[in-house]
Amino acid sequence: MQQVLDRYTVAALAGARASAAEVATGLLSRDIAPEKIIGHLLAPSQVDVGNRWLEQSCSVGAEHTATFVTESILASLAVGLEPPVTEGRMIMVCAEGEWHGLPARMAAELLMLQGWRVTFLGPATPANHLRAYLADADADVVGVSCSIASNLPGAARTVRVARRLGFTTIVGGAAFGTSATRARAIGADGWASSVNTRFDLDSVVWRNVRELDHDAEWAMIEHERLELTRQAMRWLSDHHPQILATGGSWLEHVVGDLDEIIRHASAALLCDDRSILVEHRQWLGRLMVASGLRDAAATVGFDAVASVLRHVSPNASAMVSRAAAEVPLDRRP
């Protein structure tokens, strides 16, 4: 299967949709079920593509090309092969702020092949838009997909909207890690670790659901992100002026780094899970090694964010500092 996977990924990265489709339909012609093609070819290929980008062996453009190819094949792979609807009706949505829509689309296709009727609303659906849609929706369950941990606060807002309208809300995606801890923390009704095997709603729904405080410190950090980023920029200017000396587009890059650290800090506080910040720091380290860059803005950015959070949320500040200490990175500009 590895050779088949490699052939598919190479074709997808090159934008050779016909060649990639030939690999997928070749498996279909050998009576390999569509769900196995999705779970063992399309999904692993996307993981491979993401890792190649992180290792800087493919460009952002090639990554987006591969995603387009896989989306095209996914859209046609199981059409007409879905069984009758026997399991229920689900609305699938990406968490507020989550633009990675392909994992949710794959989950939707797999669920339809299991007998669910699924309506997919697409990526990054704002919570207020979701509220308006769900007000008249005909469904049993709302599925919320989240791939990036910094979007967990957005997932919490999405979950709150769905639950307040009376929907059972199940979450899933890479952002939740390998246990139910983060899913419970954001107030979901349940967590699906995977839909590659048969999805049984009763087995993933919890009896006791956490009632989340949306006025807590994590939400305040989210609300004040712009001002906190400004303060962190001032801290860098005072303590590491050489980092900002280049100016121009580099400053936008620095602002983006700081904003992302703050977003991860909010998510870590929400879930009481410092590993969210540790994982982000490790991700930065992999990117720095692969690119050959010593991104001082990102590394000392943890110090800047820890400093500005100290008077706003001592707990979040401590989490940021401990994550930086746990994963030391080269700080040379």
C-alpha positions in Angstrom: 0.0 0.0 0.0 2.9 2.3 0.7 3.9 2.4 -3.0 0.3 3.2 -4.0 0.2 6.0 -1.4 3.5 7.4 -2.7 2.2 7.4 -6.3 -0.9 9.1 -5.3 0.8 11.8 -3.2 3.4 12.6 -5.9 0.6 13.0 -8.5 -1.5 15.2 -6.1 1.5 17.4 -5.3 2.1 17.8 -9.1 -1.5 18.8 -9.7 -1.9 15.7 -11.9 -5.6 15.1 -11.0 -6.1 12.4 -13.7 -3.1 10.4 -12.5 -4.2 10.7 -8.8 -7.8 9.7 -9.7 -6.4 6.7 -11.6 -4.8 5.5 -8.5 -8.0 5.9 -6.5 -10.3 4.4 -9.1 -7.9 1.6 -9.6 -8.4 0.6 -6.0 -12.2 1.0 -6.4 -12.1 -1.4 -9.4 -10.4 -4.0 -7.2 -13.5 -3.9 -5.0 -11.7 -2.0 -2.3 -14.5 -0.1 -0.4 -14.6 3.7 -0.7 -14.2 4.1 3.0 -11.0 2.2 3.0 -9.7 4.4 0.1 -10.6 7.5 2.1 -9.1 6.2 5.3 -6.0 4.5 3.9 -5.2 6.6 0.9 -6.7 10.1 0.8 -6.3 10.9 4.6 -2.7 9.5 5.0 -1.7 11.4 1.8 -2.9 14.7 3.3 -0.9 14.0 6.5 2.1 13.2 4.3 1.7 16.4 2.4 1.4 18.4 5.6 4.6 16.8 6.9 6.4 17.6 3.6 5.5 21.2 3.9 6.6 21.3 7.6 9.9 19.7 6.5 10.1 22.3 3.7 10.3 19.6 1.0 7.2 21.1 -0.8 5.9 24.6 -1.1 2.6 26.1 0.2 1.4 26.2 -3.4 2.1 22.4 -3.9 0.3 21.7 -0.6 -2.8 23.6 -1.7 -2.6 21.9 -5.1 -2.6 18.5 -3.4 -5.6 19.5 -1.3 -7.5 20.6 -4.3 -6.8 17.3 -6.1 -7.9 15.2 -3.1 -11.0 17.3 -2.6 -11.9 16.7 -6.2 -11.5 12.9 -5.9 -13.2 12.8 -2.6 -16.2 14.6 -4.0 -16.8 11.9 -6.7 -15.4 8.7 -5.0 -18.5 7.6 -3.2 -21.3 9.3 -5.1 -24.1 6.8 -5.8 -22.6 4.2 -3.4 -24.1 5.6 -0.2 -26.5 3.2 1.5 -30.0 4.4 2.6 -30.1 6.7 5.5 -30.5 4.5 8.6 -28.5 6.1 11.3 -29.7 9.7 11.6 -29.1 13.2 10.4 -26.0 15.2 11.1 -24.8 18.7 10.4 -21.0 18.8 10.0 -19.3 22.1 10.6 -15.7 23.3 11.1 -15.1 25.2 14.3 -15.2 29.0 14.2 -11.8 30.1 12.8 -10.9 26.6 11.5 -10.1 26.8 7.8 -9.0 23.2 7.3 -12.1 21.8 5.8 -10.9 18.6 4.2 -10.8 16.5 7.4 -14.4 17.4 8.0 -15.3 16.6 4.5 -13.7 13.2 4.7 -15.5 12.5 8.0 -18.8 13.5 6.3 -18.2 11.1 3.4 -17.3 8.3 5.8 -20.4 8.9 7.9 -22.7 8.9 4.8 -21.2 5.6 3.8 -22.3 4.3 7.2 -25.9 5.4 6.7 -25.9 8.9 8.0 -27.4 11.9 6.2 -24.8 14.6 6.5 -25.0 18.3 5.6 -21.5 19.9 5.5 -21.5 23.7 6.1 -17.8 24.2 5.2 -14.8 25.7 7.0 -14.6 28.5 9.6 -18.4 29.0 10.1 -18.9 32.0 12.4 -20.9 31.0 15.5 -23.6 33.6 14.9 -24.1 32.3 11.3 -24.3 28.8 12.6 -27.0 29.9 15.1 -29.1 31.3 12.3 -28.7 28.1 10.2 -29.5 25.7 13.1 -32.6 27.6 14.2 -34.5 25.8 11.4 -32.3 22.8 10.8 -33.6 19.3 10.6 -30.9 17.2 12.3 -30.1 15.0 15.3 -26.5 15.8 15.8 -24.0 18.6 15.1 -20.5 17.4 14.4 -17.7 20.0 15.0 -14.3 19.5 13.4 -11.2 21.2 14.7 -7.7 20.6 13.3 -5.5 23.3 14.9 -5.4 23.6 18.7 -5.4 27.4 18.6 -9.0 27.1 17.2 -10.3 25.3 20.3 -11.8 28.5 21.8 -13.6 28.9 18.5 -14.7 25.3 18.8 -16.1 26.1 22.3 -18.2 28.9 20.9 -19.5 26.6 18.1 -20.4 23.9 20.6 -22.2 26.4 22.9 -24.4 27.6 20.0 -25.3 24.1 18.9 -26.0 22.9 22.5 -28.1 25.9 23.4 -30.3 25.1 20.4 -30.8 21.6 21.7 -28.4 19.7 19.5 -26.2 16.8 20.6 -22.8 18.1 19.7 -19.9 15.7 18.9 -16.4 17.0 18.3 -13.4 15.5 16.5 -10.2 16.4 14.7 -6.4 16.6 15.4 -6.8 19.6 17.7 -8.3 17.4 20.4 -5.3 15.1 20.6 -5.6 11.4 21.5 -7.9 11.6 24.5 -11.2 13.1 25.5 -9.7 15.7 27.8 -9.9 18.7 25.5 -13.3 17.8 24.1 -14.7 17.6 27.6 -13.0 20.9 28.5 -14.8 22.8 25.8 -18.2 21.6 26.8 -19.0 19.1 24.0 -21.5 16.2 24.5 -19.0 13.7 23.2 -15.8 13.1 21.2 -15.1 10.8 18.2 -11.5 9.8 18.0 -12.1 8.5 14.5 -14.9 7.7 12.0 -12.8 5.2 10.1 -14.6 2.5 12.0 -18.3 2.5 12.5 -19.6 5.6 14.4 -21.8 4.7 17.3 -23.4 7.8 18.7 -24.5 6.2 22.0 -20.9 5.1 22.7 -19.4 8.6 22.3 -21.9 10.7 24.2 -21.2 11.5 27.8 -23.8 11.5 30.6 -22.2 14.5 32.4 -21.3 17.5 30.2 -19.1 20.4 31.5 -20.9 23.8 31.5 -18.2 26.1 30.2 -17.8 29.6 31.6 -17.5 31.8 28.5 -16.5 34.9 30.6 -13.5 33.1 32.1 -9.8 34.2 31.6 -9.4 32.2 28.4 -12.2 34.1 26.7 -10.9 37.4 27.9 -7.5 36.6 26.4 -9.3 35.8 23.1 -11.2 39.1 23.3 -8.1 41.2 24.1 -5.8 39.5 21.5 -5.2 42.6 19.4 -4.2 44.7 22.4 -2.1 41.9 23.9 -0.3 41.5 20.6 0.4 45.2 20.6 1.8 45.0 24.1 4.0 42.0 23.1 5.3 44.0 20.2 6.3 46.8 22.5 8.0 44.3 24.8 10.0 43.0 21.9 10.9 46.6 20.9 12.2 47.3 24.4 14.0 44.0 25.0 15.0 42.8 21.5 14.9 45.8 19.1 17.1 44.1 16.6 14.3 41.6 15.8 12.0 44.5 14.6 14.8 46.4 12.8 14.1 44.9 9.4 10.6 46.4 9.3 8.2 46.0 6.3 6.6 42.6 5.8 8.8 41.1 8.5 6.8 43.1 11.1 3.7 41.4 9.8 5.4 38.0 10.3 6.3 38.9 13.9 2.8 40.1 14.6 1.5 36.8 13.3 3.9 34.8 15.5 2.8 36.6 18.6 -0.9 36.4 17.8 -0.6 32.6 17.3 1.2 32.2 20.6 -1.5 34.1 22.4 -4.2 32.0 20.7 -2.5 28.8 21.8 -2.2 30.3 25.3 -6.0 30.9 25.4 -6.6 27.3 24.2 -4.2 25.9 26.8 -6.0 27.9 29.6 -9.4 26.8 28.3 -8.4 23.1 28.4 -6.1 23.4 31.4 -3.6 21.7 29.1 -0.1 23.1 28.8 0.8 20.5 26.2 -1.1 22.7 23.7 1.7 25.3 24.0 4.4 22.6 24.1 3.2 21.1 20.9 3.1 24.5 19.2 6.7 25.2 20.4 7.8 21.8 19.1 6.1 22.5 15.7 8.0 25.8 15.5 11.2 23.9 16.2 10.6 21.5 13.4 9.9 24.3 11.0 13.0 26.2 12.1 15.2 23.2 11.6 13.8 22.4 8.2 13.9 25.9 6.9 17.3 26.7 8.3 15.9 29.8 9.9 16.4 30.9 13.5 13.1 32.6 14.0 14.0 34.8 17.0 10.6 36.5 16.8 8.8 33.2 17.5 11.3 32.0 20.1 11.5 35.1 22.3 7.9 35.7 21.4 7.1 33.2 24.1 8.9 35.5 26.6 7.0 38.5 25.3 3.6 36.8 25.6 4.4 35.4 29.0 5.3 39.0 30.1 2.2 40.7 28.9 -0.1 37.9 30.2 1.4 38.1 33.7 -1.0 40.8 34.8 -3.9 39.5 32.8 -3.8 35.8 33.5 -0.9 34.5 35.7 -1.9 30.9 35.0 -1.6 31.4 31.2 1.6 33.3 31.7 3.1 30.4 33.7 2.0 27.9 31.0 3.7 29.9 28.3 6.9 30.2 30.3 7.0 26.5 31.2 6.4 25.5 27.6 9.3 27.7 26.5 11.6 26.1 29.2 10.5 22.6 28.3 11.3 23.1 24.6 14.4 25.3 24.3 14.9 26.7 20.9 17.8 28.6 19.3 17.3 32.3 20.1 19.9 33.8 17.9 18.4 36.3 15.4 
